[in-house]
Amino acid sequence: MKFVSDFSGCLISLLSFETLFDLPLKTRRIQEIGDLSAQPEFWTDNRKARALSSEKSRLEAELAEFQELDRGFNDAQTLFELAQEEKDDSVMAEVSALVEGLDLKFEQVEFHKMLSEEQDSRNAIVTINAGAGGTESQDWAQMLFRMYQNWAKDKGFKADVIDVLPGEEAGLKNVTMTITGSYAYGLLKSEAGVHRLVRISPFDSNARRHTSFTSVFVTPEVNDDFEVVINPADVRVDVYRSGGKGGQGVNTTDSAVRLTHGPSGLVVTCQQERSQIKNKDLAMKVLRSRLYERHLEEERKKQATIEDSKKDIAWGSQIRSYVLHPYKMVKDHRTGHVVGSAEKTLDGDLDGFMKAFLTCRITGEWARGGASDDV
C-alpha cells in the first residue's frame, strides 16, 4: 500500500509541477530570446544581451529539470505495468527504488522553487565578524568559518577566501569569502545576522560557561548584469603590505588593497592575491555587491509592512543560538527550527535551517519571541 501511495504521490507532484513550471510560457520565452539572439544587433548592448542569455540558460535548466522528472515517472510507470502483468517481484523492487529516487528529486525541485528572487541564483559573499569578547568571540568566528566551508564542500560549491584577519591568540577577527555555486546566495541569505554560542570556554582555566556573539553578513555577488554605478572619485584606495605567516612574496610588496567608499562609509579590504591589481578587482567586486545589497534592503523596507514577526530577520538581530552546555541544541529564533545535534550543525548540516527560513519567508509565519537565557 505504501508503494501505491508513493506512486500516486509522484503523479500528483508531477501534475502540480507542470502547472508550477508553466511550460508553455517558458518554452515561448526561450524561443523569443533565441530569435532575438539571432539578430545582428543583439550584442550591441552587451549588458542587456548577457542578461537575456542568462535568463535563457535559467529557463532551459528549469525545462530540462521538469523533463527529467517526466522521463523518470514514465519509466517507473512502464516498469510498474510490466511488473503487474508478469507478477515479477524483482521488477517491482526496481520500480520501488525508482519511485523513492523520484520522491527525493521532487523535494529538491520544490526546495529550489522557493528561491524565486532575482538574485537568489547568484554566488554569495560571506563576511564573518567576531563580536566583543576577544579570544572567545574570535574562536567562535573561526568555528562559523569552518561550518560554512564544510557546508559549501558538501554541496559541491567552491569557497575562496578574499580577506582574513587572524585573532591575536586564536580564531579570527574577521574573514570574507566568496562561495560559488548554484543558488549559493539564495541558500546562504538565511545565515545573515548575529549567531550566539553558549559553552564551557576552552580558554577559561576555571571552566566557566561563556556566551559569545559573532555576526554574519551575506551579499549576492554582483556581475556586470547589475547596474551598480560607483564614481571613482568617491573611492579612496589605500595599499599596504599583506599580513600572514611567512611564505614567498608575503610582507615584501604593497599588494594588499583597502577601498573606502565615501558616500556609504563602506570599507573593503583584500589581501588574498599577490597582485595589487587582482586584489583591487576583488575588493571592487565586494564593494559593488555590498552596495547592491544595501539597495535591495532599502527596497525591502519600502515595501514591507511593520510586523513584529519580521523584526527578527533584520540585520544585527540575534537569529540563532548554539548551545553546547549544559545541554546540546541549536535553535533558530526566527523560524523556531530546533535540532538536538549541535555537532552536526557545526559540521555544516544547515539544510534544515535554510529550508525553514525559506518556508517562513513564503508563508510569513515567523516564530514569536526572541531568545531566552536558556537557549
ABEGO torsion letter per residue (X at the ends): XAAAAAAAAAAAAAAAAAAAAGAAAAAAAAAAAAAAAABAAAAABAAAAAAAAAAAAAAAAAAAAAAAAAAAAAAAAAAAAAAAAAGBAAAAAAAAAAAAAAAAAAAAAAAAAABABAAAABBBBBBBBBBBGEAAAAAAAAAAAAAAAAAAAAAGBBBBBABBBBBAABEBABBBBBBBEBGAAAAAAAABEBBBBBBBBAABAAGBBBBBBBBBBBBBBBBAABBBBBBAAABBBBBBBBBEBEEBGBGABBABBBBBBAAAGBBBBBAABABAAAAAAAAAAAAAAAAAAAAAAAAAAAABBBBAAAAAABBGBBABBBBAOABBBBBBAAAGBBBABAAAAAAGBAAAAAAAAAAAAAAGBBBBEBBBAAX
